[in-house]
Amino acid sequence: MFWFLKSLFSPSVKPMNIIWLRRKVLLQNLEYLQSIQSQAAIFPVLKSNAYGHGLKQITKMLSRTDVPYIAVDSYPEYVIVKKYSKIPILILWETLLENYRKFDHKKTTFCVYNTWTIRHLWRLWKDTKIHLFFNTWMNREGIQEDELPGLIKELQSHPNLIVEGVLSHFFDADNMSDYTLNDQIQRFKRMYYKIIDVWYTPTWRHIGNSAAMFKITDEFFNAYRPWLALYGYNPLNTQDPLYKHGNNLLPILSISSRVMSLQTVRPGEWVSYHHEYRPSDKEIIATVPFWYAEWLARTASWKLFIKHRKTFFRQVGTICMNLSTYVIDSSVHIGDEVEIISDNPRAKNSMMNLAEQSWTIVYESLVKLDRGIRREVV
């Protein structure tokens, strides 16, 4: 009876493709990041489906930590985090004005970029915590320095709005030169002191992303928002003197799939679209149901490897929407599990290597992973 009941509430279909997430490693990364900025709080950033890892899964993994905030971008992300965690939520981006009334204002803090939003939040007549986003010359969003006097005056007439923090965002923190980073810090501080000179003393001051966590030594900043580093990827250039410190991070994600077909291909025959691969000897071709629909780039055709047990096999032919092909040996059988992406950052099939071979950055490779792929926490 037990097994019958269990089957009713367990997934009945085992997928071919699985994204594996290592809980222990995520928490180790968080602990390490905390150790390098021990005087500051960590606000883990889980936007964009937790960088492709799975928002629900990462939220649950962090739910028992003592971080002051989990940061997300949008209302749909907020709904998921609120369901699976009691940690307060920081909304990094703005939303349509009519959506603000749908949030639980006791659990949520909003980053504010303009007077327009301030006026709307005031009209909701709810006590609302906000963080003011300063434009420190990334010029993508935020409050300009010359706008501050008018904005402060506006806030002074709205006592239900509590300025709990100020923030900005670096545009070049991974650059080996600290010039632009220091310039932004000085602009940020100048705007901050204009705030406190008039009235407010915000609790939180945060500008640092993953790369900046390794570079800033200024205790003025008492919170950081790690993105890439939290998930185990070194955010610094390999030539940066501080790069070695990022090597203590480990990726939490790996991806597995299954061999679904084996084809014997003889000299003179071809493989995949446009017949671009032609073996010079008899070869066995394995087909795996994973590629650019799941989002691993088609531009990486011919440059990648999968791993079967301890052996790497080269990808050949044009990568297809849901399929990719590999030259293998007789040790591989239909149904065998293969490793598409390794959680070893130095492996041939690491996510960093995939990004490099796809002519992109690891951020893009991660966030485009199909949301429909099952995520399993181990």
C-alpha atoms as a printed R data frame, in Angstrom:
    type eleno elety resid chain resno      x      y       z
1   ATOM     1    CA   MET     A     1  0.000  0.000   0.000
2   ATOM     2    CA   PHE     A     2  2.853  2.396   0.860
3   ATOM     3    CA   TRP     A     3  4.432  2.043  -2.569
4   ATOM     4    CA   PHE     A     4  1.058  2.503  -4.279
5   ATOM     5    CA   LEU     A     5  0.394  5.745  -2.385
6   ATOM     6    CA   LYS     A     6  3.920  6.969  -3.040
7   ATOM     7    CA   SER     A     7  3.469  6.413  -6.771
8   ATOM     8    CA   LEU     A     8  0.355  8.594  -6.765
9   ATOM     9    CA   PHE     A     9  2.254 11.577  -5.444
10  ATOM    10    CA   SER     A    10  5.600 11.038  -7.203
11  ATOM    11    CA   PRO     A    11  6.494 12.117 -10.737
12  ATOM    12    CA   SER     A    12  5.469  9.221 -12.967
13  ATOM    13    CA   VAL     A    13  7.776 10.035 -15.865
14  ATOM    14    CA   LYS     A    14 11.548 10.113 -15.481
15  ATOM    15    CA   PRO     A    15 12.939 12.789 -17.803
16  ATOM    16    CA   MET     A    16 15.820 12.281 -20.196
17  ATOM    17    CA   ASN     A    17 17.388 15.595 -19.144
18  ATOM    18    CA   ILE     A    18 18.007 16.715 -15.563
19  ATOM    19    CA   ILE     A    19 19.701 19.761 -14.060
20  ATOM    20    CA   TRP     A    20 21.356 18.735 -10.777
21  ATOM    21    CA   LEU     A    21 21.828 21.303  -7.992
22  ATOM    22    CA   ARG     A    22 24.173 20.754  -5.049
23  ATOM    23    CA   ARG     A    23 22.693 22.279  -1.896
24  ATOM    24    CA   LYS     A    24 25.842 21.890   0.194
25  ATOM    25    CA   VAL     A    25 27.964 23.685  -2.398
26  ATOM    26    CA   LEU     A    26 25.541 26.605  -2.653
27  ATOM    27    CA   LEU     A    27 25.710 27.103   1.099
28  ATOM    28    CA   GLN     A    28 29.517 26.794   1.009
29  ATOM    29    CA   ASN     A    29 29.682 29.508  -1.659
30  ATOM    30    CA   LEU     A    30 27.454 31.736   0.456
31  ATOM    31    CA   GLU     A    31 29.619 31.124   3.520
32  ATOM    32    CA   TYR     A    32 32.792 31.919   1.578
33  ATOM    33    CA   LEU     A    33 31.367 35.152   0.179
34  ATOM    34    CA   GLN     A    34 30.325 36.134   3.672
35  ATOM    35    CA   SER     A    35 33.865 35.481   4.906
36  ATOM    36    CA   ILE     A    36 35.446 37.906   2.428
37  ATOM    37    CA   GLN     A    37 33.045 40.689   3.465
38  ATOM    38    CA   SER     A    38 32.548 39.702   7.081
39  ATOM    39    CA   GLN     A    39 31.365 43.167   8.145
40  ATOM    40    CA   ALA     A    40 28.529 43.196   5.608
41  ATOM    41    CA   ALA     A    41 25.272 41.403   4.913
42  ATOM    42    CA   ILE     A    42 24.676 39.258   1.828
43  ATOM    43    CA   PHE     A    43 21.549 39.733  -0.294
44  ATOM    44    CA   PRO     A    44 21.520 36.691  -2.641
45  ATOM    45    CA   VAL     A    45 20.192 37.650  -6.080
46  ATOM    46    CA   LEU     A    46 17.755 35.106  -7.525
47  ATOM    47    CA   LYS     A    47 16.488 37.022 -10.539
48  ATOM    48    CA   SER     A    48 16.088 35.430 -13.984
49  ATOM    49    CA   ASN     A    49 15.020 32.069 -12.564
50  ATOM    50    CA   ALA     A    50 17.962 32.169 -10.143
51  ATOM    51    CA   TYR     A    51 20.323 32.517 -13.089
52  ATOM    52    CA   GLY     A    52 18.766 29.514 -14.756
53  ATOM    53    CA   HIS     A    53 19.187 27.252 -11.747
54  ATOM    54    CA   GLY     A    54 15.514 27.275 -10.758
55  ATOM    55    CA   LEU     A    55 13.957 29.956  -8.568
56  ATOM    56    CA   LYS     A    56 11.865 27.557  -6.497
57  ATOM    57    CA   GLN     A    57 14.778 25.220  -5.828
58  ATOM    58    CA   ILE     A    58 17.308 27.922  -4.899
59  ATOM    59    CA   THR     A    59 14.779 29.705  -2.681
60  ATOM    60    CA   LYS     A    60 14.136 26.509  -0.737
61  ATOM    61    CA   MET     A    61 17.878 25.897  -0.417
62  ATOM    62    CA   LEU     A    62 18.363 29.365   1.101
63  ATOM    63    CA   SER     A    63 15.215 29.351   3.217
64  ATOM    64    CA   ARG     A    64 16.987 28.374   6.441
65  ATOM    65    CA   THR     A    65 19.867 30.809   6.119
66  ATOM    66    CA   ASP     A    66 20.013 34.110   7.984
67  ATOM    67    CA   VAL     A    67 20.366 36.423   4.992
68  ATOM    68    CA   PRO     A    68 18.392 39.663   5.522
69  ATOM    69    CA   TYR     A    69 16.940 39.650   1.994
70  ATOM    70    CA   ILE     A    70 16.456 37.532  -1.090
71  ATOM    71    CA   ALA     A    71 16.589 39.820  -4.118
72  ATOM    72    CA   VAL     A    72 14.465 39.313  -7.241
73  ATOM    73    CA   ASP     A    73 13.380 41.448 -10.185
74  ATOM    74    CA   SER     A    74  9.645 41.096 -10.579
75  ATOM    75    CA   TYR     A    75  6.248 40.274  -9.138
76  ATOM    76    CA   PRO     A    76  6.134 36.712 -10.610
77  ATOM    77    CA   GLU     A    77  9.520 35.999  -9.001
78  ATOM    78    CA   TYR     A    78  8.290 37.517  -5.723
79  ATOM    79    CA   VAL     A    79  5.294 35.154  -5.681
80  ATOM    80    CA   ILE     A    80  7.549 32.089  -5.872
81  ATOM    81    CA   VAL     A    81 10.009 33.308  -3.232
82  ATOM    82    CA   LYS     A    82  7.186 34.256  -0.867
83  ATOM    83    CA   LYS     A    83  5.675 30.778  -1.227
84  ATOM    84    CA   TYR     A    84  8.857 28.893  -0.371
85  ATOM    85    CA   SER     A    85 10.628 31.164   2.118
86  ATOM    86    CA   LYS     A    86  9.924 33.492   5.021
87  ATOM    87    CA   ILE     A    87 12.979 35.636   4.274
88  ATOM    88    CA   PRO     A    88 12.088 39.255   3.371
89  ATOM    89    CA   ILE     A    89 12.197 40.076  -0.331
90  ATOM    90    CA   LEU     A    90 13.970 42.959  -2.043
91  ATOM    91    CA   ILE     A    91 12.436 43.885  -5.411
92  ATOM    92    CA   LEU     A    92 15.347 45.156  -7.507
93  ATOM    93    CA   TRP     A    93 13.372 46.445 -10.467
94  ATOM    94    CA   GLU     A    94 10.217 48.498 -10.771
95  ATOM    95    CA   THR     A    95  6.865 47.249 -11.978
96  ATOM    96    CA   LEU     A    96  3.643 48.685 -13.371
97  ATOM    97    CA   LEU     A    97  2.152 51.028 -10.813
98  ATOM    98    CA   GLU     A    98 -1.028 49.017 -10.433
99  ATOM    99    CA   ASN     A    99  0.996 45.976  -9.368
100 ATOM   100    CA   TYR     A   100  2.416 47.510  -6.192
101 ATOM   101    CA   ARG     A   101 -0.810 47.010  -4.256
102 ATOM   102    CA   LYS     A   102 -0.538 43.229  -4.852
103 ATOM   103    CA   PHE     A   103  2.631 42.846  -2.778
104 ATOM   104    CA   ASP     A   104  2.709 42.104   0.938
105 ATOM   105    CA   HIS     A   105  4.326 45.368   2.067
106 ATOM   106    CA   LYS     A   106  5.264 43.865   5.441
107 ATOM   107    CA   LYS     A   107  7.447 41.281   3.720
108 ATOM   108    CA   THR     A   108  8.692 43.320   0.765
109 ATOM   109    CA   THR     A   109 11.075 46.231   0.192
110 ATOM   110    CA   PHE     A   110 11.151 48.101  -3.115
111 ATOM   111    CA   CYS     A   111 14.039 49.663  -5.000
112 ATOM   112    CA   VAL     A   112 12.844 53.045  -6.275
113 ATOM   113    CA   TYR     A   113 14.256 54.845  -9.302
114 ATOM   114    CA   ASN     A   114 12.139 57.990  -9.666
115 ATOM   115    CA   THR     A   115  9.679 60.424  -8.104
116 ATOM   116    CA   TRP     A   116  6.844 58.937 -10.144
117 ATOM   117    CA   THR     A   117  7.018 55.651  -8.203
118 ATOM   118    CA   ILE     A   118  7.443 57.439  -4.876
119 ATOM   119    CA   ARG     A   119  4.188 59.319  -5.413
120 ATOM   120    CA   HIS     A   120  2.343 56.159  -6.319
121 ATOM   121    CA   LEU     A   121  3.603 54.212  -3.299
122 ATOM   122    CA   TRP     A   122  2.573 57.096  -1.072
123 ATOM   123    CA   ARG     A   123 -0.989 56.969  -2.420
124 ATOM   124    CA   LEU     A   124 -1.316 53.310  -1.349
125 ATOM   125    CA   TRP     A   125 -1.320 54.563   2.276
126 ATOM   126    CA   LYS     A   126  0.768 51.635   3.469
127 ATOM   127    CA   ASP     A   127  3.980 51.741   5.456
128 ATOM   128    CA   THR     A   128  6.503 50.819   2.781
129 ATOM   129    CA   LYS     A   129 10.261 50.310   2.979
130 ATOM   130    CA   ILE     A   130 12.227 51.541  -0.004
131 ATOM   131    CA   HIS     A   131 15.829 51.600  -1.216
132 ATOM   132    CA   LEU     A   132 16.767 54.565  -3.406
133 ATOM   133    CA   PHE     A   133 18.670 53.591  -6.548
134 ATOM   134    CA   PHE     A   134 21.368 56.137  -7.431
135 ATOM   135    CA   ASN     A   135 22.538 56.578 -11.001
136 ATOM   136    CA   THR     A   136 26.324 56.529 -10.603
137 ATOM   137    CA   TRP     A   137 26.861 56.985 -14.336
138 ATOM   138    CA   MET     A   138 25.936 53.613 -15.702
139 ATOM   139    CA   ASN     A   139 23.095 55.706 -17.187
140 ATOM   140    CA   ARG     A   140 20.748 52.790 -17.493
141 ATOM   141    CA   GLU     A   141 18.393 53.684 -14.652
142 ATOM   142    CA   GLY     A   142 18.321 55.467 -11.317
143 ATOM   143    CA   ILE     A   143 18.106 58.844  -9.621
144 ATOM   144    CA   GLN     A   144 20.377 61.555 -11.014
145 ATOM   145    CA   GLU     A   145 22.401 63.599  -8.543
146 ATOM   146    CA   ASP     A   146 20.701 66.846  -9.556
147 ATOM   147    CA   GLU     A   147 17.299 65.235  -8.936
148 ATOM   148    CA   LEU     A   148 18.045 64.488  -5.281
149 ATOM   149    CA   PRO     A   149 16.871 67.796  -3.715
150 ATOM   150    CA   GLY     A   150 13.434 67.523  -5.309
151 ATOM   151    CA   LEU     A   151 13.155 63.832  -4.495
152 ATOM   152    CA   ILE     A   152 14.114 64.395  -0.857
153 ATOM   153    CA   LYS     A   153 11.524 67.140  -0.566
154 ATOM   154    CA   GLU     A   154  8.939 64.759  -1.986
155 ATOM   155    CA   LEU     A   155  9.861 62.061   0.524
156 ATOM   156    CA   GLN     A   156  9.627 64.442   3.456
157 ATOM   157    CA   SER     A   157  5.924 64.874   2.788
158 ATOM   158    CA   HIS     A   158  5.285 61.108   2.665
159 ATOM   159    CA   PRO     A   159  5.943 59.667   6.151
160 ATOM   160    CA   ASN     A   160  4.603 56.232   5.190
161 ATOM   161    CA   LEU     A   161  7.671 55.712   2.942
162 ATOM   162    CA   ILE     A   162 10.681 54.510   4.942
163 ATOM   163    CA   VAL     A   163 14.052 55.005   3.260
164 ATOM   164    CA   GLU     A   164 15.739 51.856   4.547
165 ATOM   165    CA   GLY     A   165 18.594 51.731   2.034
166 ATOM   166    CA   VAL     A   166 20.455 53.205  -0.910
167 ATOM   167    CA   LEU     A   167 22.005 51.279  -3.773
168 ATOM   168    CA   SER     A   168 23.568 51.443  -7.192
169 ATOM   169    CA   HIS     A   169 25.217 49.054  -9.638
170 ATOM   170    CA   PHE     A   170 28.771 48.845 -10.985
171 ATOM   171    CA   PHE     A   171 29.199 48.912 -14.743
172 ATOM   172    CA   ASP     A   172 32.786 47.614 -14.860
173 ATOM   173    CA   ALA     A   173 33.644 45.886 -11.578
174 ATOM   174    CA   ASP     A   174 35.374 42.985 -13.316
175 ATOM   175    CA   ASN     A   175 37.852 45.328 -15.003
176 ATOM   176    CA   MET     A   176 41.421 44.868 -13.744
177 ATOM   177    CA   SER     A   177 41.684 48.634 -13.328
178 ATOM   178    CA   ASP     A   178 39.912 50.063 -10.284
179 ATOM   179    CA   TYR     A   179 39.533 53.522 -11.800
180 ATOM   180    CA   THR     A   180 35.882 53.298 -12.819
181 ATOM   181    CA   LEU     A   181 34.980 51.368  -9.682
182 ATOM   182    CA   ASN     A   182 36.468 54.037  -7.416
183 ATOM   183    CA   ASP     A   183 34.828 56.795  -9.453
184 ATOM   184    CA   GLN     A   184 31.403 55.231  -8.978
185 ATOM   185    CA   ILE     A   185 32.021 54.770  -5.263
186 ATOM   186    CA   GLN     A   186 32.812 58.461  -4.859
187 ATOM   187    CA   ARG     A   187 29.664 59.472  -6.751
188 ATOM   188    CA   PHE     A   188 27.613 57.089  -4.626
189 ATOM   189    CA   LYS     A   189 28.989 58.496  -1.377
190 ATOM   190    CA   ARG     A   190 28.406 62.080  -2.492
191 ATOM   191    CA   MET     A   191 24.748 61.304  -3.166
192 ATOM   192    CA   TYR     A   192 24.418 59.355   0.070
193 ATOM   193    CA   TYR     A   193 25.704 62.240   2.166
194 ATOM   194    CA   LYS     A   194 23.213 64.569   0.522
195 ATOM   195    CA   ILE     A   195 20.514 62.239   1.794
196 ATOM   196    CA   ILE     A   196 21.723 62.105   5.379
197 ATOM   197    CA   ASP     A   197 22.520 65.835   5.477
198 ATOM   198    CA   VAL     A   198 18.848 66.563   5.006
199 ATOM   199    CA   TRP     A   199 17.019 63.917   6.946
200 ATOM   200    CA   TYR     A   200 17.495 60.210   6.348
201 ATOM   201    CA   THR     A   201 20.038 57.738   7.675
202 ATOM   202    CA   PRO     A   202 19.482 54.584   5.596
203 ATOM   203    CA   THR     A   203 20.330 51.257   7.224
204 ATOM   204    CA   TRP     A   204 21.692 49.592   4.085
205 ATOM   205    CA   ARG     A   205 24.318 50.874   1.648
206 ATOM   206    CA   HIS     A   206 24.967 48.487  -1.249
207 ATOM   207    CA   ILE     A   207 26.567 48.800  -4.647
208 ATOM   208    CA   GLY     A   208 28.711 45.648  -4.839
209 ATOM   209    CA   ASN     A   209 28.016 42.741  -7.172
210 ATOM   210    CA   SER     A   210 29.972 39.460  -7.338
211 ATOM   211    CA   ALA     A   211 33.171 40.937  -8.776
212 ATOM   212    CA   ALA     A   212 33.116 43.884  -6.394
213 ATOM   213    CA   MET     A   213 32.966 41.583  -3.382
214 ATOM   214    CA   PHE     A   214 36.580 40.635  -4.109
215 ATOM   215    CA   LYS     A   215 37.734 44.206  -4.696
216 ATOM   216    CA   ILE     A   216 36.042 46.546  -2.229
217 ATOM   217    CA   THR     A   217 37.699 46.958   1.151
218 ATOM   218    CA   ASP     A   218 35.654 49.998   2.192
219 ATOM   219    CA   GLU     A   219 33.517 49.209   5.248
220 ATOM   220    CA   PHE     A   220 31.183 52.044   4.294
221 ATOM   221    CA   PHE     A   221 29.279 49.388   2.330
222 ATOM   222    CA   ASN     A   222 27.376 47.076   4.642
223 ATOM   223    CA   ALA     A   223 25.618 44.821   2.125
224 ATOM   224    CA   TYR     A   224 26.496 43.059  -1.141
225 ATOM   225    CA   ARG     A   225 24.379 41.506  -3.878
226 ATOM   226    CA   PRO     A   226 26.246 38.474  -5.293
227 ATOM   227    CA   TRP     A   227 24.850 36.949  -8.476
228 ATOM   228    CA   LEU     A   228 27.284 34.871 -10.471
229 ATOM   229    CA   ALA     A   229 29.597 34.071  -7.556
230 ATOM   230    CA   LEU     A   230 26.762 32.655  -5.461
231 ATOM   231    CA   TYR     A   231 26.230 29.963  -8.088
232 ATOM   232    CA   GLY     A   232 29.927 29.129  -8.160
233 ATOM   233    CA   TYR     A   233 31.515 31.052 -11.033
234 ATOM   234    CA   ASN     A   234 34.585 33.231 -10.711
235 ATOM   235    CA   PRO     A   235 33.497 36.740 -11.801
236 ATOM   236    CA   LEU     A   236 37.016 38.086 -12.398
237 ATOM   237    CA   ASN     A   237 39.267 38.120 -15.424
238 ATOM   238    CA   THR     A   238 41.865 35.337 -15.362
239 ATOM   239    CA   GLN     A   239 44.606 37.986 -15.550
240 ATOM   240    CA   ASP     A   240 43.296 39.853 -12.503
241 ATOM   241    CA   PRO     A   241 45.622 39.560  -9.464
242 ATOM   242    CA   LEU     A   242 42.549 38.776  -7.342
243 ATOM   243    CA   TYR     A   243 41.319 36.007  -9.657
244 ATOM   244    CA   LYS     A   244 42.760 33.267  -7.439
245 ATOM   245    CA   HIS     A   245 40.385 34.199  -4.619
246 ATOM   246    CA   GLY     A   246 37.419 33.324  -6.818
247 ATOM   247    CA   ASN     A   247 38.760 29.798  -7.267
248 ATOM   248    CA   ASN     A   248 37.316 28.898  -3.877
249 ATOM   249    CA   LEU     A   249 33.870 29.031  -5.494
250 ATOM   250    CA   LEU     A   250 32.409 25.874  -7.025
251 ATOM   251    CA   PRO     A   251 29.529 25.570  -9.521
252 ATOM   252    CA   ILE     A   252 26.425 24.086  -7.982
253 ATOM   253    CA   LEU     A   253 24.952 23.006 -11.326
254 ATOM   254    CA   SER     A   254 25.539 20.003 -13.557
255 ATOM   255    CA   ILE     A   255 23.389 18.613 -16.377
256 ATOM   256    CA   SER     A   256 22.844 15.023 -17.435
257 ATOM   257    CA   SER     A   257 21.062 13.443 -20.357
258 ATOM   258    CA   ARG     A   258 20.660  9.983 -21.925
259 ATOM   259    CA   VAL     A   259 21.814  8.320 -25.100
260 ATOM   260    CA   MET     A   260 18.701  7.818 -27.228
261 ATOM   261    CA   SER     A   261 20.182  6.454 -30.458
262 ATOM   262    CA   LEU     A   262 23.298  4.765 -31.814
263 ATOM   263    CA   GLN     A   263 24.144  4.864 -35.494
264 ATOM   264    CA   THR     A   264 27.003  3.143 -37.311
265 ATOM   265    CA   VAL     A   265 28.358  5.527 -39.928
266 ATOM   266    CA   ARG     A   266 30.732  4.331 -42.636
267 ATOM   267    CA   PRO     A   267 33.286  6.199 -44.761
268 ATOM   268    CA   GLY     A   268 31.521  8.286 -47.381
269 ATOM   269    CA   GLU     A   269 28.417  8.784 -45.229
270 ATOM   270    CA   TRP     A   270 27.441 11.940 -43.346
271 ATOM   271    CA   VAL     A   271 26.087 13.128 -39.983
272 ATOM   272    CA   SER     A   272 23.431 15.759 -39.095
273 ATOM   273    CA   TYR     A   273 22.183 18.804 -41.035
274 ATOM   274    CA   HIS     A   274 23.905 19.928 -44.222
275 ATOM   275    CA   HIS     A   275 26.172 16.865 -44.174
276 ATOM   276    CA   GLU     A   276 29.012 18.834 -42.664
277 ATOM   277    CA   TYR     A   277 30.626 15.885 -40.882
278 ATOM   278    CA   ARG     A   278 31.973 12.978 -42.930
279 ATOM   279    CA   PRO     A   279 33.991 10.291 -41.088
280 ATOM   280    CA   SER     A   280 37.094  8.852 -42.696
281 ATOM   281    CA   ASP     A   281 36.582  5.512 -40.959
282 ATOM   282    CA   LYS     A   282 33.654  3.548 -39.569
283 ATOM   283    CA   GLU     A   283 32.356  5.297 -36.460
284 ATOM   284    CA   ILE     A   284 29.576  4.940 -33.906
285 ATOM   285    CA   ILE     A   285 27.471  8.082 -33.491
286 ATOM   286    CA   ALA     A   286 25.470  8.605 -30.295
287 ATOM   287    CA   THR     A   287 22.524 11.005 -30.277
288 ATOM   288    CA   VAL     A   288 21.578 12.858 -27.092
289 ATOM   289    CA   PRO     A   289 18.252 14.788 -26.704
290 ATOM   290    CA   PHE     A   290 19.710 18.081 -25.538
291 ATOM   291    CA   TRP     A   291 20.756 21.255 -27.263
292 ATOM   292    CA   TYR     A   292 19.636 24.653 -28.417
293 ATOM   293    CA   ALA     A   293 15.945 24.345 -27.430
294 ATOM   294    CA   GLU     A   294 17.274 23.587 -23.940
295 ATOM   295    CA   TRP     A   295 19.688 26.391 -24.654
296 ATOM   296    CA   LEU     A   296 23.151 25.365 -25.343
297 ATOM   297    CA   ALA     A   297 24.231 27.368 -28.336
298 ATOM   298    CA   ARG     A   298 24.252 26.089 -31.919
299 ATOM   299    CA   THR     A   299 27.343 28.216 -32.530
300 ATOM   300    CA   ALA     A   300 29.275 25.788 -30.314
301 ATOM   301    CA   SER     A   301 28.902 22.974 -32.865
302 ATOM   302    CA   TRP     A   302 32.065 20.854 -33.197
303 ATOM   303    CA   LYS     A   303 33.705 22.417 -30.130
304 ATOM   304    CA   LEU     A   304 32.151 20.550 -27.213
305 ATOM   305    CA   PHE     A   305 32.408 17.302 -25.277
306 ATOM   306    CA   ILE     A   306 30.148 15.104 -23.193
307 ATOM   307    CA   LYS     A   307 31.333 12.672 -20.561
308 ATOM   308    CA   HIS     A   308 30.335  9.029 -20.229
309 ATOM   309    CA   ARG     A   309 31.689  7.568 -17.009
310 ATOM   310    CA   LYS     A   310 35.335  8.693 -17.152
311 ATOM   311    CA   THR     A   311 35.630  9.248 -20.901
312 ATOM   312    CA   PHE     A   312 34.995 12.421 -22.908
313 ATOM   313    CA   PHE     A   313 33.479 12.168 -26.385
314 ATOM   314    CA   ARG     A   314 33.599 14.876 -29.030
315 ATOM   315    CA   GLN     A   315 30.510 16.474 -30.496
316 ATOM   316    CA   VAL     A   316 30.356 16.329 -34.302
317 ATOM   317    CA   GLY     A   317 28.023 17.671 -36.958
318 ATOM   318    CA   THR     A   318 25.651 20.599 -36.653
319 ATOM   319    CA   ILE     A   319 23.897 20.887 -33.294
320 ATOM   320    CA   CYS     A   320 20.128 20.551 -33.739
321 ATOM   321    CA   MET     A   321 17.168 22.017 -31.876
322 ATOM   322    CA   ASN     A   322 16.777 19.142 -29.402
323 ATOM   323    CA   LEU     A   323 19.554 16.773 -30.477
324 ATOM   324    CA   SER     A   324 23.324 16.626 -30.635
325 ATOM   325    CA   THR     A   325 25.623 13.928 -31.963
326 ATOM   326    CA   TYR     A   326 28.905 12.485 -30.688
327 ATOM   327    CA   VAL     A   327 31.577 10.056 -31.840
328 ATOM   328    CA   ILE     A   328 31.667  7.358 -29.157
329 ATOM   329    CA   ASP     A   329 33.061  3.870 -28.598
330 ATOM   330    CA   SER     A   330 31.549  0.488 -27.838
331 ATOM   331    CA   SER     A   331 31.318  1.220 -24.097
332 ATOM   332    CA   VAL     A   332 28.275  3.444 -24.677
333 ATOM   333    CA   HIS     A   333 24.790  1.937 -24.901
334 ATOM   334    CA   ILE     A   334 21.286  3.246 -25.537
335 ATOM   335    CA   GLY     A   335 19.845  4.576 -22.268
336 ATOM   336    CA   ASP     A   336 23.220  5.332 -20.702
337 ATOM   337    CA   GLU     A   337 23.508  8.549 -18.728
338 ATOM   338    CA   VAL     A   338 25.954 11.139 -20.030
339 ATOM   339    CA   GLU     A   339 27.147 14.365 -18.484
340 ATOM   340    CA   ILE     A   340 26.371 17.408 -20.621
341 ATOM   341    CA   ILE     A   341 27.668 20.025 -18.181
342 ATOM   342    CA   SER     A   342 30.078 19.287 -15.336
343 ATOM   343    CA   ASP     A   343 30.177 20.987 -11.950
344 ATOM   344    CA   ASN     A   344 33.968 20.825 -12.194
345 ATOM   345    CA   PRO     A   345 35.003 24.306 -13.409
346 ATOM   346    CA   ARG     A   346 38.135 22.901 -15.070
347 ATOM   347    CA   ALA     A   347 36.411 20.108 -16.989
348 ATOM   348    CA   LYS     A   348 36.175 20.094 -20.783
349 ATOM   349    CA   ASN     A   349 32.400 20.229 -20.447
350 ATOM   350    CA   SER     A   350 32.161 23.006 -17.847
351 ATOM   351    CA   MET     A   351 29.604 25.786 -18.251
352 ATOM   352    CA   MET     A   352 32.431 28.315 -18.509
353 ATOM   353    CA   ASN     A   353 33.924 26.396 -21.420
354 ATOM   354    CA   LEU     A   354 30.524 26.152 -23.092
355 ATOM   355    CA   ALA     A   355 30.103 29.924 -22.835
356 ATOM   356    CA   GLU     A   356 33.541 30.530 -24.293
357 ATOM   357    CA   GLN     A   357 32.941 28.164 -27.203
358 ATOM   358    CA   SER     A   358 29.538 29.803 -27.794
359 ATOM   359    CA   TRP     A   359 31.089 33.279 -28.052
360 ATOM   360    CA   THR     A   360 29.120 34.556 -25.097
361 ATOM   361    CA   ILE     A   361 29.355 34.984 -21.321
362 ATOM   362    CA   VAL     A   362 28.423 32.408 -18.706
363 ATOM   363    CA   TYR     A   363 25.549 34.660 -17.515
364 ATOM   364    CA   GLU     A   364 23.767 34.167 -20.834
365 ATOM   365    CA   SER     A   365 24.458 30.443 -21.001
366 ATOM   366    CA   LEU     A   366 22.928 29.992 -17.545
367 ATOM   367    CA   VAL     A   367 19.835 32.180 -17.776
368 ATOM   368    CA   LYS     A   368 18.746 30.673 -21.084
369 ATOM   369    CA   LEU     A   369 18.545 27.140 -19.720
370 ATOM   370    CA   ASP     A   370 15.009 25.978 -20.462
371 ATOM   371    CA   ARG     A   371 12.697 26.421 -17.467
372 ATOM   372    CA   GLY     A   372 10.959 23.164 -18.367
373 ATOM   373    CA   ILE     A   373 14.001 21.000 -17.607
374 ATOM   374    CA   ARG     A   374 13.590 19.231 -14.294
375 ATOM   375    CA   ARG     A   375 15.795 20.586 -11.497
376 ATOM   376    CA   GLU     A   376 16.799 18.101  -8.801
377 ATOM   377    CA   VAL     A   377 18.465 19.102  -5.540
378 ATOM   378    CA   VAL     A   378 21.091 16.714  -4.166
